[in-house]
Amino acid sequence: MGIKTTELDVEKVVVFKADGSQLVVKPASVQVIEMQGQKQLQVSGEFADGAGEARAEGAVEGEGSAADADADAKIVAEQAKVPLEKARLALEASGGDIAEAIMLLEND
């Protein structure tokens, strides 16, 4: 019953808050920490209000390019050790949230 930590290869993290605002962490470092059967994400980096930055960089849902979606799917597939198509489906189910998609697949 130890603690397992895995580093995720991410460029930035966008948090969509309940009030509709966004928080962007860039550059970001993300670790998945697994202990006692539960997983947690630890995000560190430069935090900023992301409304303008996220839109400018295409991070708002529906504004990303196909190349971004493919890159995200590759990250999810690699981290969760699943086929690319399964990673794409998990990304759709998670609304494009890479960390959530990985966790969905790992808990599958």
Secondary structure, DSSP 4 states (H G I P E B T S, - for coil): --EEEEEE--S-EEEE-TTS-EEEEEEEEEEEEEETTEEEEEEEEEEEE-HHHHHHTT-STT-S-HHHHHHHHHHHHHHHT--HHHHHHHHHHTTT-HHHHHHHHHT-
